[in-house]
Amino acid sequence: MSYYHFQAADAEPFGSFEVFYVETWETHSTDFSAGWYWQACFPGCLPDGEPCGPFDSEAEALADAQSTEA
């Protein structure tokens, strides 16, 4: 698991997200496929929203997370 900062259009960092890999992930409402995911959160805190993915690589998950913020 790796933590990163979102970046604004002016390259100022803000917020935080993690990128992680799971083999399988079953919750009470959703089954997640194996792969790389990203999720908004701060280290040591609960995540903010559902994870995005799966992606084939950590680089793809990271690129997607960074492209979703303005």
GROMACS elastic network, one bead per residue, 0.5 to 0.9 nm:
[ bonds ]
;  ai    aj funct       b0    kb
    1    18     6  0.64770   500
    1    19     6  0.56638   500
    1    21     6  0.73441   500
    2    17     6  0.83105   500
    2    18     6  0.53702   500
    2    19     6  0.53540   500
    2    20     6  0.67188   500
    3    16     6  0.67532   500
    3    17     6  0.55982   500
    3    19     6  0.65160   500
    3    41     6  0.85936   500
    3    42     6  0.79338   500
    3    43     6  0.72748   500
    4    15     6  0.84852   500
    4    16     6  0.55932   500
    4    17     6  0.54280   500
    4    18     6  0.61858   500
    4    19     6  0.79642   500
    4    62     6  0.85081   500
    5    13     6  0.56635   500
    5    14     6  0.57523   500
    5    15     6  0.56080   500
    5    17     6  0.62417   500
    5    18     6  0.87420   500
    5    66     6  0.85388   500
    6    11     6  0.89487   500
    6    12     6  0.83865   500
    6    13     6  0.56314   500
    6    14     6  0.53262   500
    6    15     6  0.57263   500
    6    16     6  0.59784   500
    6    17     6  0.72202   500
    6    65     6  0.76436   500
    6    66     6  0.59957   500
    6    69     6  0.68366   500
    6    70     6  0.89425   500
    7    10     6  0.76638   500
    7    11     6  0.52295   500
    7    12     6  0.54394   500
    7    14     6  0.59636   500
    7    15     6  0.82615   500
    7    66     6  0.69566   500
    7    69     6  0.71798   500
    7    70     6  0.76261   500
    8    11     6  0.51040   500
    8    12     6  0.52860   500
    8    13     6  0.63169   500
    8    14     6  0.71678   500
    8    69     6  0.69172   500
    8    70     6  0.54891   500
    9    12     6  0.74030   500
    9    69     6  0.84051   500
    9    70     6  0.57121   500
   10    13     6  0.88786   500
   13    16     6  0.86732   500
   15    40     6  0.78524   500
   15    41     6  0.77215   500
   15    42     6  0.74230   500
   16    39     6  0.87520   500
   16    40     6  0.59976   500
   16    41     6  0.55265   500
   16    42     6  0.53345   500
   16    43     6  0.79944   500
   17    38     6  0.66833   500
   17    39     6  0.54087   500
   17    42     6  0.64807   500
   17    43     6  0.84025   500
   17    47     6  0.84907   500
   17    65     6  0.80140   500
   18    37     6  0.82336   500
   18    38     6  0.54783   500
   18    39     6  0.55068   500
   18    40     6  0.64602   500
   18    41     6  0.66402   500
   18    42     6  0.79411   500
   18    43     6  0.82256   500
   18    47     6  0.89668   500
   18    62     6  0.87711   500
   19    36     6  0.69974   500
   19    37     6  0.56565   500
   19    39     6  0.67308   500
   19    58     6  0.69219   500
   19    61     6  0.68256   500
   19    62     6  0.67685   500
   19    65     6  0.88365   500
   20    35     6  0.84298   500
   20    36     6  0.56303   500
   20    37     6  0.54781   500
   20    38     6  0.63832   500
   20    39     6  0.85575   500
   20    58     6  0.74799   500
   20    61     6  0.87085   500
   21    34     6  0.74608   500
   21    35     6  0.55643   500
   21    37     6  0.62257   500
   21    38     6  0.88486   500
   21    54     6  0.86737   500
   21    57     6  0.87812   500
   21    58     6  0.78364   500
   22    25     6  0.66503   500
   22    32     6  0.85208   500
   22    33     6  0.79437   500
   22    34     6  0.54163   500
   22    35     6  0.57669   500
   22    36     6  0.66808   500
   22    37     6  0.79423   500
   23    32     6  0.88448   500
   23    33     6  0.72533   500
   23    35     6  0.66122   500
   24    31     6  0.75962   500
   24    32     6  0.60837   500
   24    33     6  0.56109   500
   24    34     6  0.50064   500
   24    35     6  0.82097   500
   25    30     6  0.82812   500
   25    31     6  0.58599   500
   25    32     6  0.50022   500
   25    33     6  0.68936   500
   25    34     6  0.75533   500
   26    29     6  0.79194   500
   26    30     6  0.60974   500
   26    32     6  0.61717   500
   26    33     6  0.88689   500
   27    30     6  0.52290   500
   27    31     6  0.61474   500
   27    32     6  0.81992   500
   28    31     6  0.82986   500
   32    35     6  0.86863   500
   32    53     6  0.86434   500
   32    54     6  0.78782   500
   33    53     6  0.85943   500
   33    54     6  0.66435   500
   34    54     6  0.68294   500
   34    55     6  0.88179   500
   35    53     6  0.73492   500
   35    55     6  0.55872   500
   35    56     6  0.59839   500
   35    57     6  0.74280   500
   35    58     6  0.87860   500
   36    52     6  0.87041   500
   36    53     6  0.63762   500
   36    54     6  0.51328   500
   36    56     6  0.62782   500
   36    57     6  0.59427   500
   36    58     6  0.57890   500
   36    59     6  0.89763   500
   36    60     6  0.81871   500
   36    61     6  0.62151   500
   37    51     6  0.60778   500
   37    52     6  0.54246   500
   37    54     6  0.52890   500
   37    55     6  0.63558   500
   37    57     6  0.89420   500
   37    58     6  0.78037   500
   37    61     6  0.58761   500
   37    62     6  0.85565   500
   38    51     6  0.56037   500
   38    52     6  0.54012   500
   38    53     6  0.68284   500
   38    54     6  0.85409   500
   38    58     6  0.88708   500
   38    61     6  0.60033   500
   38    62     6  0.71075   500
   38    64     6  0.84167   500
   38    65     6  0.66187   500
   39    47     6  0.66546   500
   39    48     6  0.71650   500
   39    49     6  0.72161   500
   39    50     6  0.66924   500
   39    52     6  0.62688   500
   39    65     6  0.81247   500
   40    47     6  0.59560   500
   40    48     6  0.53667   500
   40    49     6  0.70032   500
   40    50     6  0.83643   500
   40    51     6  0.77177   500
   40    65     6  0.87090   500
   41    44     6  0.84955   500
   41    45     6  0.65406   500
   41    46     6  0.65058   500
   41    48     6  0.55237   500
   41    49     6  0.85832   500
   42    45     6  0.54120   500
   42    46     6  0.74977   500
   42    47     6  0.73110   500
   42    48     6  0.87487   500
   43    46     6  0.83420   500
   45    48     6  0.89129   500
   47    50     6  0.77850   500
   47    51     6  0.84904   500
   48    51     6  0.87148   500
   51    54     6  0.86674   500
   52    55     6  0.85330   500
   52    61     6  0.80621   500
   52    64     6  0.87527   500
   52    65     6  0.82584   500
   53    56     6  0.88874   500
   53    61     6  0.70726   500
   54    57     6  0.87911   500
   54    61     6  0.77854   500
   55    58     6  0.72957   500
   55    59     6  0.86990   500
   55    60     6  0.60579   500
   55    61     6  0.56671   500
   56    59     6  0.85189   500
   56    60     6  0.67894   500
   56    61     6  0.79405   500
   57    60     6  0.52705   500
   57    61     6  0.65207   500
   57    62     6  0.87220   500
   58    61     6  0.51695   500
   58    62     6  0.61258   500
   58    63     6  0.85840   500
   59    62     6  0.50778   500
   59    63     6  0.60648   500
   59    64     6  0.85699   500
   60    63     6  0.51124   500
   60    64     6  0.61337   500
   60    65     6  0.86406   500
   61    64     6  0.51735   500
   61    65     6  0.62316   500
   61    66     6  0.86870   500
   62    65     6  0.52029   500
   62    66     6  0.62350   500
   62    67     6  0.86065   500
   63    66     6  0.52090   500
   63    67     6  0.60815   500
   63    68     6  0.87633   500
   64    67     6  0.51105   500
   64    68     6  0.63236   500
   65    68     6  0.54805   500
   65    69     6  0.72637   500
   66    69     6  0.59731   500
   66    70     6  0.86119   500
   67    70     6  0.75620   500
